[in-house]
Amino acid sequence: MSTDETIRLDERFDFSYHRTFHESCKVLLERPSVKKITLDLAKTRYMDSSALGMLVQLKKKCDEAGKGVAIVNATGQVRETLEIANIQKLIPLA
Amino acid sequence: MCLLVKGALESDVVQDDRGGDLPLNIAIASSKRDIGHWVANREELDLVLLNDQFGGGGALTFLGMFRGKGAMKKAYEPSVVIISSNDDQSFINRCFSEGAADYLIKPFSIGLLVQKAKALLRERWLTRKIDAQNQRLQLLIAESSREEQLARFTYDFLVSRVYKELPGVYAASSSSRAFSGDLILRAKGPVGQAYVMLVDATGHGLSAAITLLPVATTFTTMAAKGFSLQQILFELNKRLLRDTPPDRFVGAIAIEMDVNRSEVRLWNGGMPPLMKVSKTGVIEHQFPSRHMALGILDDRHFDVSVETHALTDEGYWFFYSDGLTEQPNADGEPFSRDRLESALMPDPEDAVNNVFNALFAFAGKEKFHDDISCCSLAPKVFWEASQQTVERSPTGEWSPEIPRSPFVYNVVLSGPQLAKVSMPALCSGVMQQLDLPNEPMAKVMTVVTELVSNAIDHGVLRLDSSLKEQESGFLAYAEERESRVRELTEKDRVSLKMAWNSPEAPGLLLIQVIDSGTGFDMGEEGDDALTRVSGRGLQLLRRLCASLEIRSPGNNIIACVSL
């Protein structure tokens, strides 16, 4: 049975979060039943350019693994940062 | 204590001044003086056996004395049994009408006297118990009333803080008790956004209202800071989960109207569906509850996904607490969803009034069995009002929420401190102390985080971002970073200065970061910018800052941010 899985990110999404982010993604990337990874940024208040890099890297890995990826609940400054970087051209922002 | 007035019993009946089976002590009054003493101390007596033939005055004279007047309550007067050889019925009636508890005609069985005495004592014990309970009840009622007054004051104060009129938002509510378990919260954010929440706590009255107090205060504080609807919901859920008993939770409909994005965001947790009513009064869309109420799920499972619509949409959203459709009439029939839909009108304000009028007419009373609230929200009315507000405010005028007083904040870190102490966190603390609203604070924090991480990683540690582009690049970058951090010395330094509204940058927040490195190139974006995992820092900073100056040799950056 295929599933969509959600990763809920913390208040601060920057380089200090990369290990947690990497481990959360790795588990889901290695699971064949997972068809889509959704990143829930509802709690995230700010992110930096490292976080943008992590999103791009996750997109590449999802493409390689044949999985979808999406971002939900990004608001305020976080959404603005994503839009400045045109992340929506790579990953759908809902 | 039983007072035996001389002659009431034959002397050979009473032995050792004890009442045989009677469970009390016996005193004997053998003179008028004795009786006077006991009348004065009659609260010590439970039972008086009064000899009608004593003292020549007759039983009625002494009965009146023992019955007393005024302040002494009946429960504390002794029961008086008149013992007499007089069997005249009118005399006996008179004795009873003047307060005798019983009347025994001589000769009588001592066993009968004991049984009567026991019955009188039991009645007296019960009367005293009820009296004591009544007194206790009166005290509790008085105490409860005082506590309710205090709770009412606190509740009214907190609720009055959150109540704000908003254009396009119309609401009405009725509580079934002194305190309502429903609350309609309205608030404006610092940069033009507005929030509306209809919350319905489990239970009724004060216990339900208490659950809502942290909701009201948290909502007010976070809305004033401009937190997103999702962040507010997360915090409310966390607080309710932590601070209220497990069986207490709060259904909520939460709405954010965002003028900057022209969006209205809706969230419904455990409440009846919101109805989107067209400008002709027809229901064209429904938004049912897709989430659990606040205060049930932990952070990992709590979902704050919202439904988004255009703020410029015609018509209005109508929402209500379940008490509305469940309110029965005299026949026990509920008001029902059908009647509610029939009562909706094309105008949002008329809709709220008409729904309540229909409810009063249906229920036939003005006090309902549950707390009832309903609200209509016309996004376009709010949007149009906000456009007028914008036109009245000259461009560039500071938000009243932003403090104007200048301040300068400096911090310098060196050596291992650079890895241990988070400069952005220090800045965040300062910003919070200064009551900076959420949205500009998030912008400042994004800029500070970017500048500081560049200064440490590329300036001091001389790390190359291109390392991130490789397979498992972030991990390799992190490992290399940890290795270089271990070699930091006191000569490795980063200084940060934040100056708000200073003479060199009036009306702006100046952020200057200087590192002890030899300077680095932040790099401009190239053709492959979108798919690269690094190299977005400069682009991000240029878009967020009013100005950005990189001073040679590249270890001194000055960013000016407009709040």
Contacts between the chains, C-beta under 8 A, distances in Angstrom:
chain1	res1	chain2	res2	distance
A	8	B	299	7.2
A	8	B	300	6.7
A	12	B	424	8.0
A	12	B	449	7.9
A	14	B	449	5.5
A	14	B	453	6.9
A	15	B	453	6.0
A	15	B	457	7.8
A	15	B	478	7.9
A	16	B	422	7.8
A	18	B	474	5.0
A	18	B	478	6.3
A	19	B	475	7.9
A	19	B	478	6.8
A	22	B	474	6.4
A	22	B	475	6.6
A	40	B	303	8.0
A	40	B	304	7.9
A	40	B	305	7.8
A	42	B	228	7.7
A	42	B	230	3.8
A	42	B	231	7.0
A	42	B	233	8.0
A	42	B	234	6.3
A	42	B	304	4.4
A	42	B	305	7.8
A	43	B	230	7.4
A	43	B	231	6.6
A	43	B	234	5.6
A	43	B	299	7.8
A	45	B	231	7.0
A	45	B	438	7.4
A	45	B	442	5.3
A	45	B	445	7.4
A	46	B	442	4.9
A	46	B	445	4.6
A	46	B	446	4.7
A	46	B	449	6.6
A	47	B	446	7.1
A	48	B	446	6.5
A	48	B	449	4.6
A	48	B	450	5.1
A	48	B	453	6.3
A	48	B	537	7.5
A	48	B	540	7.6
A	49	B	450	6.0
A	49	B	534	7.5
A	49	B	535	7.8
A	49	B	536	4.1
A	49	B	537	4.1
A	49	B	540	5.3
A	50	B	453	6.8
A	50	B	534	7.9
A	52	B	536	5.0
A	52	B	540	7.6
A	53	B	468	5.8
A	53	B	474	7.4
A	53	B	532	7.7
A	53	B	533	3.8
A	53	B	534	5.1
A	53	B	536	7.0
A	54	B	474	6.5
A	54	B	533	7.4
A	56	B	530	8.0
A	56	B	531	6.4
A	56	B	532	7.0
A	56	B	533	4.7
A	57	B	468	7.7
A	57	B	473	7.1
A	57	B	474	6.6
A	57	B	533	4.8
A	60	B	531	7.7
A	60	B	533	8.0
A	72	B	305	6.1
A	73	B	230	5.2
A	73	B	304	6.1
A	73	B	305	6.1
A	73	B	306	7.2
A	75	B	228	3.8
A	75	B	229	7.5
A	75	B	230	6.2
A	75	B	231	7.8
A	76	B	226	7.7
A	76	B	228	5.3
A	76	B	438	7.2
A	76	B	439	5.7
A	76	B	442	5.9
A	77	B	439	6.4
A	77	B	442	3.5
A	77	B	443	5.3
A	77	B	446	5.9
A	78	B	442	7.3
A	80	B	443	8.0
A	80	B	544	8.0
A	81	B	446	6.1
A	81	B	540	6.4
A	81	B	544	7.9
A	84	B	539	6.9
A	84	B	540	5.8
A	84	B	543	4.6
A	84	B	544	7.5
A	85	B	536	5.3
A	85	B	539	7.1
A	85	B	540	6.8
A	86	B	530	5.9
A	89	B	530	6.1
A	90	B	530	6.5
A	90	B	531	7.2
